[in-house]
Every structure is written in structure tokens, then in C-alpha cells.
Amino acid sequence: MDLDQFAEDGPADDAPGDASVCVVATQPDTFRRCREGIYPAPRSYRRTRESFEYMAFYRTAPVSSVTHYGRVTDRVEQTRSEPGPMDEDDWTALIEPFSDEDRVVVFRLDDLVALDRPVANDGNGVRGAWYCTVADLREASTLSALSERART
């Protein structure tokens, strides 16, 4: 389990409650890159065309919970083998296991904010992208409760 919520130097959970959020599933390698400020998605994924202010991350391991969110500061399109935020190792680890696409949208993120209370998996986890508000994240204690508030 992360101890971010106990750290005194992390960003405050002060986003407006009505701010829009895209919740996505991340494996450990992807979440590591989110912490470094980028989240890549194949261009064909609908989330690359949706409007939202923040991204929240359901971590498949080691916690099986939505633990963090971050403000989206930019969206950058990148084609494989061209300069951009992702290097070849990123393509191999973050895109190839899920898609054979050569174009992505890289969401640039502010420092991630740890939720005071993670949204725990009580069922099947997050598949695809869910859209909700920051208040929904703060109020839901389980993914089932969040799914009742979110749209997919």
C-alpha cells in the first residue's frame, strides 16, 4: 500500500468538487509514468477525444483501488519513432501489451494527489474509462459506489 496520504510534502487534495475526471486502470509501469507526469493512450481510445480536467488512477496492483488523481495540463499527440514525451521503452512497456497502434495521445499531468480514502475494488475493477467528478471520487468508498455515479 502507498503511504502517500501520510506524507506531508504531497500536493493537497484541493481540486474543485465539480471538476470532471476520467478514471482509468493502470498497471505498475503505467502508474510509475503517471507519477512522472505522463499517461499515454492509443489515439483510437475514446478518452483521447473526451473533455475532462483530471485523471484518476485505478491501480490493478498492488492495491486494486483508485488511489490518486492529477490535473491534466496538456495533451500531446505522438507517433512512434518520432520525438515526444515517450521513448521506445515506453512504447514497449505501455502501449504494445494493449494495442498495435503507432499514434498515441500523451496526457501531461501535474503532481499526483493521493486520495485520503482510496476507492476500493469490491467487484471487477475498472475497464475502459469512467467519467465522474472529483466529489464522486472523494465520496465513493468502493468501485461499485463510484460506478453508480460515473458514466462509461
N, C-alpha and C positions, 0 to 999 in steps of 0.2 A: 504494500500500500504506500502511496505517496504521503509524504509529510508536509507537502506544500502549504496546506491550510494552517499549519502551526508556525510557519516561517514568518518572521516579522518584516522581511525585506521584499516580499512579493507584492505585485500590484493589488490595489484594493478592488473589492467586488462592488464597484460603484456605477456600473452601466445603468442607463435608464431602463426601468422595468418593461416599458413598451417597445424596446428596441428589438428588431427582428433577428432571428437566429436560424442558422442551418446546422442541424445536428448530423454528424457523420460518424461512421465507425472507423477506428484506426487500429492498426496493428502496431507493435512496439517500434518498428523502424519508422513508420509514418509519423507516429506521435513524437518521436525524437526530433524529426524535421519540423513539426509544428512548433515545438519548443524553440527551435532555431529560427522561426519566423516564416516558414512556408508550408503550404498544403497544396499538393498538385492533384488535379482531377483531369481525366481524359476529356477532351473537348466535347465528345458526344454526350456526356452526362448532363442531365437537365440542370443540376446545381450550378453549372458554369454560366447559365443564362438567367437564373433566378436573381432577384434583388433581395439582399439581406445585408445587415450591418455587422453581424458577428457570426463566428463559427464555434460550435461546441463539439467536444470530442468524447464519443463513447469508446472507451479503451477495451478492446477484446481481451487483453491480457496486460498485466497480471491481475487487474481488479474487476473486470466486467461491469464497468459503471461509466456514466458520464461524469468526468472529474474536473474538466477545465473548459473555459471558453476564451476566445480572443477576438478583438476587433479586427475586421478586415480593413487594411489600409490601401490595398491596391489589388488589381487583377492583371496578370501578365500572361499573354499567350506566348508559348514557346513550342518550337518544332524540334524534334530530336536532331541532334548533331549541330544545332545552332546555339550560339551563346545565349545564356539566360540564367535564371536562378538555379536551375537543375543541372547537375553534371551527369556523366554517363553512369556512375554508380547509383545515383538517384533513380534514373530511368530503370535500371536493372532491378533495384530493390522495391521501388514504389509503384511503378506502372506495369512492368512486364508480367507480374503474377496475376494481374487483374484485367489487362487489356493489351491488344496488339496495336493500339493507336500510336501515331507518331506526332500528334498535336495534343497539347495539354493547356489548361488554364492553371496558372500558379497563383493561389491566393496568398498575398503577403499579409502577415499577421503582426499585431502588437504583441508585447509580452503576454503570455497566457495567465489567466486568473484562475486560481483554484476555487472551486465551489466550496462553500462552508460545509455543505452536506452533499456528497456525491449522489447522483441518481442511479440507484442500484438496479441491476438486471434481475428481474423476477420472472423472466419468461424466455424469450428467444433473441434478445438483443436488438440492435438497430440494423436494419437492412435498407440500403438506399440512403435517401436523405429525408429527414423530418424537418419541418419548419414550425417554429413556435416563437415565443418571446423570452426575453431574459427572465421576466417574472415567472413564466411557466417553469423554467429550469430551477429557479430558487424554490418554488412551491412543491414540485413533484419529488417524492421520495423514491419512487420506483419508475421503471420504464413503462409499465402498464399505465400508471397515472399520467406520465408525460404523453403517452400515445393518445390518450383521451383528449388532450389539449392540442396536440400537433396535427398538422396536415402532412400528407406524404406525397 
